[in-house]
Amino acid sequence: MITGELKNRIDGLWDVFAAGGLVNPLDVIEQVTYLMFIRDLDDTDNLRAKEAVMLGLPHKSIFADKVKIGDREIEGNQLKWSVFHDFPAGKMYSTVQEWVFPFIKGLHDDKDSAYSKYMDDAIFKIPTPLLLDKIVTILDDIYAQMEQIKDSDIRGDVYEYLLSKISQSGLNGQFRTPRHIIRMMVELMDPKADEVICDPACGTSGFLVAAGDYLKEKRKEEIFFNRQKKAHYMNGMFHGYDMDRTMLRIGAMNMMTHGVDNPYIEYRDSLSDQNPDKDTYSLILANPPFKGSLDYDTVSPDLLKVCKTKKTELLFLALMLRMLRVGGRCACIVPDGVLFGSSTAHKAIRRALIEENRLEAVISMPSGVFKPYAGVSTGILIFTKTGHGGTDKVWFYDMTADGFSLDDKRTPVADNDIPDIVARFRDRTAEEGRARTEKSFLVPKAEIVGNEYDLSINKYKKTEYKPVEYASTAEIMAEIRELEMEIGKGLEELEGML
């Protein structure tokens, strides 16, 4: 969570936009995103140049030579944040409006790419040179603060805090997944270099960005020293779909800033019959919407065959089973109701996961994980598509702490189950002997079937009751009489003072 001086600066940035006449949160976040992207382009280009020197690889800066914008050619160096941020307000404004913004809109050569599609209708809305000058100055201060904090996640935390100000997010049940929960899910799935990864409700591409960063960290040599695997990473690995064009635009820029040249980020109602994906992906990471409006008539008929319902969380599970190829894996956040709901549709989707595929794990999370945005209780389902069953035992984990307080403040605390969750999941053979009173344990499929496919951890977890020694009745009565005597004595002393 963002606190202290950094939080104050971001709040100050919001106030500057409001004073300048931009009050729509979506407009503000779009404009801030564009400017952060422009600044990150400069930083990323410098970083790649340094990496190229270290690795002995060729590198050509995107700001090298002259750049053609419309009918004019200008020096590419003039488009760098580190250059134009020192210009007087008037010159800076004209440079960004007339040169830099058209430059980033046409940055990608592939006009069919996600970036090009969603930048086509991007509009520079900052109305005055003075407002732009103030925004650029504050952004420089924010980046300077981020560098002082020296936390690898601080860039993402700042972005999350900015996104939290979009009051409209949540009207359709969408709320942002905390970065440490996303990272935990990615670590649990341990993506490989040849994955085809999808998030069918991608929002700002948080899961895809985290998966890309994990691969860059864990499999850097395997991917980036192999031309074919690098091309797959840059162009064919990441797929995201959403129905909010603003989020898609932000998501596409987010992916590019994190070094993925051409992610496949598309406008799509994933649940509709217009979604053709079937047996396509090897890994799905998602936190789909739990509520909101749903046009029942447009829902794909094959999803309704699995579970006839209007509940989006159940339909998304059916969708993910369809989208995965055989052997494909999924880690998905679901509301607690999915785990124990008694409707026919709830039981049908749980039966499909257990009887027709391989359900591997159910991780119960505390309700405070999504605060301050929502207090809903959730769990994580991890499963593999087999098409012919394979569930033997299901691993349950009762998460009670995630490294942050479970109130609205979400301040860092020492208690954190996440490292333990990852370690135990990766070595489930060692879980065989664990008792039902521990944090994690295995439950045989037959027992789950006998409980009508109920996946709530409380159905199987046993509470360990410790015997408590109480004093005898005679001892308690003696203590009461002694207290009465003390009270009487006190009352006598009080009467004597009157």
C-alpha positions as CSV (number, residue, x, y, z in Angstrom):
1,M,0.0,0.0,0.0
2,I,1.1,3.6,-0.7
3,T,1.6,5.7,2.4
4,G,3.3,8.8,3.6
5,E,4.9,11.4,1.3
6,L,4.4,9.3,-1.8
7,K,0.7,9.0,-1.2
8,N,0.5,12.7,-0.6
9,R,2.2,13.5,-3.9
10,I,-0.2,11.2,-5.8
11,D,-3.2,12.8,-4.1
12,G,-1.7,16.2,-4.9
13,L,-1.4,15.2,-8.6
14,W,-5.1,14.3,-8.5
15,D,-5.9,17.7,-7.0
16,V,-3.9,19.5,-9.8
17,F,-6.0,17.7,-12.4
18,A,-9.2,18.8,-10.7
19,A,-8.0,22.4,-10.4
20,G,-7.2,22.3,-14.2
21,G,-10.7,21.2,-15.1
22,L,-10.2,17.4,-15.5
23,V,-12.4,15.7,-12.9
24,N,-13.5,12.5,-14.6
25,P,-11.4,9.7,-12.9
26,L,-11.2,7.8,-16.2
27,D,-9.9,10.8,-18.1
28,V,-7.3,11.5,-15.3
29,I,-6.0,8.0,-15.2
30,E,-5.8,7.8,-19.0
31,Q,-3.7,11.0,-19.2
32,V,-1.5,10.0,-16.3
33,T,-1.0,6.6,-17.9
34,Y,0.1,8.2,-21.2
35,L,2.6,10.5,-19.4
36,M,3.9,7.6,-17.3
37,F,4.2,5.5,-20.4
38,I,6.2,8.4,-22.2
39,R,8.5,8.7,-19.2
40,D,8.9,4.9,-18.9
41,L,9.8,4.7,-22.6
42,D,12.8,6.9,-21.9
43,D,13.8,4.8,-18.9
44,T,13.2,1.5,-20.6
45,D,15.1,2.6,-23.7
46,N,18.1,3.5,-21.5
47,L,17.9,0.2,-19.6
48,R,17.8,-1.8,-22.7
49,A,20.8,0.1,-24.1
50,K,22.7,-0.8,-20.9
51,E,21.6,-4.5,-21.0
52,A,22.7,-4.7,-24.7
53,V,26.1,-3.4,-23.8
54,M,26.5,-5.9,-20.9
55,L,25.3,-8.8,-23.1
56,G,27.2,-7.7,-26.2
57,L,24.0,-7.5,-28.2
58,P,23.1,-4.8,-30.8
59,H,20.6,-2.1,-29.7
60,K,19.0,0.8,-31.6
61,S,17.2,3.4,-29.6
62,I,13.6,4.2,-30.6
63,F,14.7,7.8,-30.2
64,A,17.7,7.5,-32.5
65,D,18.0,9.4,-35.8
66,K,15.1,11.6,-37.1
67,V,11.5,10.7,-36.5
68,K,8.8,11.5,-39.1
69,I,5.6,12.8,-37.6
70,G,3.1,13.8,-40.2
71,D,4.9,15.8,-42.9
72,R,7.7,16.8,-40.6
73,E,10.9,15.2,-39.5
74,I,12.3,16.0,-36.1
75,E,15.2,14.8,-34.0
76,G,14.1,11.7,-32.0
77,N,16.1,13.0,-29.0
78,Q,13.6,15.8,-28.7
79,L,10.8,13.3,-27.8
80,K,12.6,12.0,-24.7
81,W,11.1,12.9,-21.3
82,S,14.5,13.7,-19.9
83,V,14.9,16.3,-22.6
84,F,11.4,18.0,-23.0
85,H,10.7,18.1,-19.2
86,D,13.2,21.0,-18.9
87,F,11.5,23.0,-21.7
88,P,9.5,26.1,-20.8
89,A,5.8,25.4,-20.3
90,G,4.7,26.6,-23.7
91,K,7.4,24.7,-25.6
92,M,6.9,21.6,-23.5
93,Y,3.1,21.7,-24.3
94,S,3.5,22.0,-28.0
95,T,6.2,19.4,-28.1
96,V,4.1,16.8,-26.2
97,Q,0.9,17.7,-28.0
98,E,2.2,17.9,-31.6
99,W,5.2,15.5,-31.5
100,V,5.4,13.2,-28.5
101,F,1.8,12.1,-28.4
102,P,1.5,11.4,-32.1
103,F,4.9,9.5,-31.8
104,I,3.6,7.1,-29.1
105,K,0.3,6.6,-31.0
106,G,2.2,5.4,-34.0
107,L,5.0,3.7,-32.1
108,H,4.1,0.2,-33.1
109,D,4.8,-0.8,-36.7
110,D,2.1,-3.5,-36.7
111,K,-1.2,-1.7,-37.2
112,D,-3.1,-4.8,-36.2
113,S,-1.4,-5.0,-32.8
114,A,-3.2,-4.4,-29.5
115,Y,-1.2,-1.3,-28.9
116,S,-2.1,0.3,-32.3
117,K,-5.7,-0.6,-32.0
118,Y,-6.2,1.0,-28.6
119,M,-4.0,4.0,-29.2
120,D,-5.9,5.0,-32.3
121,D,-8.7,6.7,-30.4
122,A,-6.5,8.0,-27.6
123,I,-6.9,11.7,-27.1
124,F,-4.5,14.2,-25.4
125,K,-6.9,16.1,-23.1
126,I,-4.6,18.2,-20.9
127,P,-6.0,21.7,-21.7
128,T,-3.2,24.2,-20.8
129,P,0.7,24.4,-20.8
130,L,0.7,25.4,-17.1
131,L,-1.3,22.3,-16.1
132,L,1.0,20.0,-18.1
133,D,4.1,21.7,-16.5
134,K,2.7,21.1,-13.0
135,I,1.8,17.4,-13.8
136,V,5.3,16.7,-15.3
137,T,6.9,18.2,-12.2
138,I,4.8,16.2,-9.8
139,L,5.4,13.0,-11.8
140,D,9.2,13.6,-11.6
141,D,8.8,14.0,-7.8
142,I,6.8,10.8,-7.7
143,Y,9.4,8.8,-9.6
144,A,12.2,10.3,-7.4
145,Q,10.2,9.1,-4.3
146,M,9.9,5.6,-5.9
147,E,13.6,5.4,-6.5
148,Q,14.3,6.2,-2.8
149,I,11.9,3.5,-1.6
150,K,13.9,0.9,-3.6
151,D,11.0,-1.7,-3.6
152,S,10.7,-3.8,-6.7
153,D,6.9,-3.6,-6.5
154,I,6.7,0.2,-5.8
155,R,6.0,1.0,-9.5
156,G,3.1,-1.4,-9.5
157,D,1.9,-0.1,-6.1
158,V,1.8,3.5,-7.4
159,Y,-0.2,2.3,-10.4
160,E,-2.6,0.3,-8.2
161,Y,-3.2,3.4,-6.1
162,L,-3.9,5.5,-9.1
163,L,-6.3,2.8,-10.4
164,S,-8.0,2.7,-7.0
165,K,-9.3,6.2,-7.7
166,I,-11.4,5.1,-10.7
167,S,-14.7,5.1,-8.8
168,Q,-16.4,3.4,-11.8
169,S,-14.3,0.2,-11.3
170,G,-16.5,-2.1,-9.3
171,L,-19.8,-1.2,-11.0
172,N,-19.5,-4.6,-12.7
173,G,-18.0,-6.4,-9.8
174,Q,-14.4,-5.6,-11.0
175,F,-11.9,-4.9,-8.3
176,R,-8.1,-5.0,-8.5
177,T,-6.3,-8.1,-7.4
178,P,-3.4,-7.2,-5.0
179,R,0.0,-7.6,-6.6
180,H,1.3,-10.0,-4.0
181,I,-1.7,-12.3,-4.5
182,I,-1.1,-12.2,-8.3
183,R,2.6,-13.0,-7.7
184,M,1.7,-15.9,-5.4
185,M,-0.6,-17.4,-8.1
186,V,2.1,-17.0,-10.7
187,E,4.6,-18.7,-8.5
188,L,2.2,-21.6,-7.8
189,M,1.7,-22.2,-11.5
190,D,5.5,-21.7,-12.3
191,P,5.0,-20.7,-16.0
192,K,7.4,-22.3,-18.6
193,A,9.0,-20.7,-21.6
194,D,6.6,-22.3,-24.1
195,E,3.3,-21.3,-22.4
196,V,0.4,-19.7,-24.1
197,I,-1.1,-17.6,-21.3
198,C,-4.5,-16.0,-21.1
199,D,-6.6,-13.8,-18.8
200,P,-10.2,-13.7,-20.1
201,A,-11.0,-10.7,-17.9
202,C,-7.7,-9.0,-18.0
203,G,-8.4,-5.4,-16.9
204,T,-5.1,-3.6,-16.8
205,S,-3.2,-6.9,-17.5
206,G,-1.9,-7.4,-14.0
207,F,-1.7,-11.2,-14.3
208,L,-0.1,-11.1,-17.7
209,V,2.5,-8.5,-16.5
210,A,3.3,-10.7,-13.4
211,A,3.7,-13.8,-15.5
212,G,6.0,-12.0,-17.9
213,D,8.1,-10.6,-15.1
214,Y,8.3,-14.1,-13.5
215,L,9.5,-15.6,-16.8
216,K,12.0,-12.8,-17.2
217,E,13.3,-13.5,-13.7
218,K,13.3,-17.3,-13.6
219,R,13.9,-18.3,-17.3
220,K,15.8,-15.3,-18.7
221,E,18.5,-17.2,-20.4
222,E,16.2,-19.9,-21.8
223,I,13.9,-17.3,-23.4
224,F,16.1,-14.4,-24.4
225,F,19.1,-16.4,-25.7
226,N,16.8,-18.4,-28.0
227,R,15.4,-16.5,-31.0
228,Q,12.3,-18.6,-31.4
229,K,11.4,-18.5,-27.7
230,K,12.0,-14.8,-27.5
231,A,9.8,-14.2,-30.5
232,H,7.1,-16.3,-28.8
233,Y,7.4,-14.3,-25.6
234,M,7.2,-11.0,-27.4
235,N,4.3,-11.9,-29.8
236,G,2.4,-15.1,-29.1
237,M,2.6,-15.9,-25.4
238,F,0.2,-13.3,-23.7
239,H,-3.5,-13.0,-24.5
240,G,-6.0,-10.8,-22.6
241,Y,-9.6,-9.9,-23.2
242,D,-11.9,-7.3,-21.6
243,M,-15.0,-5.2,-22.4
244,D,-13.6,-1.9,-21.2
245,R,-11.5,-0.1,-23.9
246,T,-9.9,2.2,-21.4
247,M,-8.6,-0.7,-19.4
248,L,-7.5,-2.4,-22.6
249,R,-5.5,0.7,-23.6
250,I,-3.9,0.9,-20.2
251,G,-3.3,-2.9,-20.2
252,A,-1.6,-2.8,-23.6
253,M,0.7,0.1,-22.5
254,N,1.4,-1.7,-19.3
255,M,2.6,-4.8,-21.1
256,M,4.7,-2.8,-23.6
257,T,6.3,-0.9,-20.7
258,H,7.2,-4.3,-19.1
259,G,9.0,-5.3,-22.3
260,V,6.4,-7.4,-24.2
261,D,6.3,-5.9,-27.7
262,N,3.1,-7.3,-29.0
263,P,0.7,-8.8,-26.5
264,Y,-2.7,-10.0,-27.9
265,I,-5.0,-7.7,-25.9
266,E,-8.5,-7.7,-27.5
267,Y,-11.9,-6.2,-26.9
268,R,-14.2,-9.2,-26.3
269,D,-17.1,-10.3,-24.2
270,S,-15.4,-13.6,-23.2
271,L,-18.7,-15.2,-22.2
272,S,-20.5,-14.5,-25.5
273,D,-20.9,-16.8,-28.4
274,Q,-18.5,-14.5,-30.3
275,N,-15.6,-16.0,-28.3
276,P,-14.2,-18.8,-30.5
277,D,-11.4,-19.9,-28.2
278,K,-11.5,-23.6,-27.5
279,D,-8.6,-25.9,-26.5
280,T,-6.2,-23.0,-27.0
281,Y,-4.3,-22.0,-23.9
282,S,-1.8,-23.9,-21.7
283,L,-2.2,-21.5,-18.7
284,I,-5.0,-19.3,-17.5
285,L,-4.6,-16.8,-14.6
286,A,-7.7,-14.9,-13.7
287,N,-9.8,-13.0,-11.2
288,P,-13.1,-12.7,-13.2
289,P,-16.0,-10.5,-12.2
290,F,-18.2,-11.9,-9.5
291,K,-21.3,-9.9,-10.3
292,G,-22.7,-7.3,-12.6
293,S,-25.0,-7.2,-15.6
294,L,-25.1,-10.2,-17.9
295,D,-27.0,-10.5,-21.2
296,Y,-28.2,-14.0,-20.8
297,D,-29.2,-14.3,-24.5
298,T,-25.6,-13.7,-25.7
299,V,-24.0,-16.2,-23.4
300,S,-22.4,-19.0,-25.4
301,P,-24.7,-22.1,-25.4
302,D,-21.9,-24.6,-24.7
303,L,-21.2,-22.8,-21.4
304,L,-24.8,-23.0,-20.4
305,K,-24.7,-26.8,-21.1
306,V,-22.1,-27.1,-18.3
307,C,-24.0,-24.9,-15.8
308,K,-27.2,-23.1,-16.7
309,T,-26.9,-19.9,-14.7
310,K,-26.6,-16.2,-14.8
311,K,-23.8,-16.1,-12.3
312,T,-20.7,-14.9,-14.1
313,E,-18.3,-16.6,-11.7
314,L,-19.7,-20.0,-12.6
315,L,-19.8,-19.3,-16.3
316,F,-16.2,-18.1,-16.3
317,L,-15.1,-21.4,-14.8
318,A,-16.9,-23.2,-17.5
319,L,-15.3,-20.9,-20.1
320,M,-11.8,-21.5,-18.7
321,L,-12.3,-25.3,-19.0
322,R,-13.3,-24.8,-22.6
323,M,-10.4,-22.4,-23.4
324,L,-7.7,-24.6,-21.9
325,R,-6.0,-27.2,-24.1
326,V,-5.8,-30.7,-22.6
327,G,-3.0,-30.6,-20.0
328,G,-3.6,-26.9,-19.6
329,R,-3.6,-25.4,-16.1
330,C,-5.6,-22.7,-14.4
331,A,-5.4,-20.7,-11.2
332,C,-8.5,-18.6,-10.7
333,I,-9.9,-16.5,-7.8
334,V,-13.6,-17.3,-7.0
335,P,-16.0,-16.0,-4.3
336,D,-16.6,-18.4,-1.5
337,G,-20.1,-19.1,-2.7
338,V,-18.6,-21.1,-5.6
339,L,-17.0,-23.5,-3.2
340,F,-20.2,-24.4,-1.3
341,G,-23.2,-23.1,-3.2
342,S,-26.1,-25.6,-3.2
343,S,-27.7,-24.7,-6.5
344,T,-27.7,-27.1,-9.4
345,A,-25.3,-24.9,-11.3
346,H,-22.9,-24.6,-8.4
347,K,-22.8,-28.4,-8.0
348,A,-22.5,-28.9,-11.8
349,I,-19.4,-26.8,-12.2
350,R,-17.7,-28.4,-9.1
351,R,-18.6,-31.8,-10.5
352,A,-17.1,-30.9,-13.8
353,L,-13.8,-29.8,-12.2
354,I,-13.6,-33.0,-10.0
355,E,-15.1,-35.8,-12.2
356,E,-14.1,-34.6,-15.7
357,N,-10.8,-32.9,-14.9
358,R,-8.2,-32.8,-12.2
359,L,-8.9,-30.4,-9.3
360,E,-5.6,-29.9,-7.5
361,A,-6.0,-27.3,-4.9
362,V,-8.4,-25.0,-3.0
363,I,-6.8,-22.1,-1.1
364,S,-9.1,-20.3,1.2
365,M,-8.3,-16.6,1.6
366,P,-9.4,-14.2,4.4
367,S,-12.0,-11.6,3.5
368,G,-9.6,-8.7,4.2
369,V,-7.4,-9.6,1.2
370,F,-9.3,-7.2,-1.1
371,K,-9.9,-4.4,1.3
372,P,-10.3,-1.5,1.1
373,Y,-12.0,-2.1,-2.3
374,A,-14.2,-5.0,-1.2
375,G,-14.6,-7.3,1.8
376,V,-15.7,-10.4,0.0
377,S,-14.4,-13.8,1.1
378,T,-12.6,-15.6,-1.7
379,G,-10.6,-18.7,-2.6
380,I,-8.2,-19.8,-5.3
381,L,-9.0,-22.9,-7.4
382,I,-6.2,-24.6,-9.2
383,F,-7.0,-27.3,-11.7
384,T,-5.8,-29.1,-14.8
385,K,-7.9,-29.8,-17.9
386,T,-7.8,-33.5,-18.7
387,G,-11.3,-34.2,-20.2
388,H,-11.4,-37.6,-18.5
389,G,-11.0,-37.0,-14.8
390,G,-7.9,-37.6,-12.7
391,T,-8.8,-36.0,-9.4
392,D,-7.5,-38.3,-6.6
393,K,-6.9,-36.0,-3.6
394,V,-7.5,-32.3,-3.4
395,W,-5.1,-30.1,-1.4
396,F,-6.7,-27.5,0.9
397,Y,-4.9,-24.6,2.6
398,D,-6.4,-22.2,5.1
399,M,-4.7,-18.9,4.5
400,T,-5.1,-16.6,7.5
401,A,-2.5,-13.9,6.8
402,D,-1.0,-12.4,3.6
403,G,1.6,-10.1,5.1
404,F,-0.8,-7.1,5.5
405,S,-3.3,-6.2,8.1
406,L,-6.8,-7.4,7.2
407,D,-8.5,-4.0,7.8
408,D,-9.0,-1.1,5.4
409,K,-5.5,0.3,6.1
410,R,-3.7,-2.9,4.9
411,T,-0.4,-2.0,6.6
412,P,2.5,-4.5,6.4
413,V,2.6,-7.1,9.2
414,A,4.9,-10.0,10.0
415,D,2.4,-12.8,9.6
416,N,2.4,-14.1,6.0
417,D,1.3,-17.5,4.8
418,I,2.2,-17.0,1.2
419,P,5.8,-18.4,1.3
420,D,4.4,-21.5,3.1
421,I,1.6,-21.9,0.6
422,V,4.0,-21.9,-2.3
423,A,6.5,-24.3,-0.6
424,R,3.8,-26.8,0.4
425,F,2.0,-26.7,-2.9
426,R,5.3,-27.6,-4.7
427,D,5.9,-30.5,-2.4
428,R,2.4,-32.1,-2.0
429,T,3.8,-35.5,-1.4
430,A,4.9,-34.3,2.0
431,E,1.3,-33.3,2.8
432,E,0.1,-37.0,3.0
433,G,0.6,-37.2,6.8
434,R,-0.8,-33.9,7.7
435,A,-3.8,-33.8,10.2
436,R,-7.0,-31.9,9.4
437,T,-6.2,-29.6,12.3
438,E,-3.2,-28.1,10.4
439,K,-3.1,-25.2,7.9
440,S,-3.0,-27.6,4.9
441,F,-4.1,-31.1,4.3
442,L,-5.3,-33.5,1.6
443,V,-8.9,-34.7,1.2
444,P,-9.7,-37.8,-0.9
445,K,-12.0,-37.4,-3.8
446,A,-14.5,-39.9,-2.4
447,E,-15.1,-37.8,0.6
448,I,-15.7,-34.6,-1.4
449,V,-18.1,-36.5,-3.7
450,G,-19.9,-37.7,-0.6
451,N,-20.4,-34.1,0.5
452,E,-22.0,-33.2,-2.8
453,Y,-18.7,-31.7,-4.1
454,D,-18.6,-29.1,-1.3
455,L,-15.2,-27.4,-1.5
456,S,-15.4,-25.2,1.6
457,I,-12.4,-25.8,3.9
458,N,-14.6,-25.8,7.0
459,K,-16.3,-28.9,5.7
460,Y,-13.1,-30.9,6.2
461,K,-11.0,-28.9,8.6
462,K,-11.1,-30.2,12.2
463,T,-10.8,-27.8,15.2
464,E,-8.5,-28.9,17.9
465,Y,-10.1,-28.4,21.3
466,K,-7.7,-28.0,24.2
467,P,-9.0,-29.0,27.6
468,V,-9.3,-26.1,30.0
469,E,-8.9,-26.6,33.8
470,Y,-11.5,-24.8,35.8
471,A,-11.6,-24.3,39.6
472,S,-14.0,-26.3,41.6
473,T,-17.4,-24.9,42.6
474,A,-16.4,-24.7,46.2
475,E,-13.3,-22.6,45.3
476,I,-15.4,-20.3,43.1
477,M,-18.0,-19.8,45.9
478,A,-15.2,-19.0,48.4
479,E,-13.8,-16.4,46.0
480,I,-17.2,-14.8,45.6
481,R,-17.7,-14.7,49.4
482,E,-14.3,-13.1,49.8
483,L,-15.1,-10.5,47.2
484,E,-18.4,-9.7,48.9
485,M,-16.6,-9.2,52.2
486,E,-14.2,-6.8,50.6
487,I,-17.1,-4.9,49.0
488,G,-18.9,-4.7,52.4
489,K,-15.7,-3.4,54.1
490,G,-15.3,-0.8,51.4
491,L,-18.9,0.4,51.8
492,E,-18.4,0.7,55.6
493,E,-15.3,2.9,55.0
494,L,-17.2,5.0,52.5
495,E,-20.1,5.6,55.0
496,G,-17.6,6.6,57.7
497,M,-16.2,9.3,55.4
498,L,-19.7,10.9,55.0
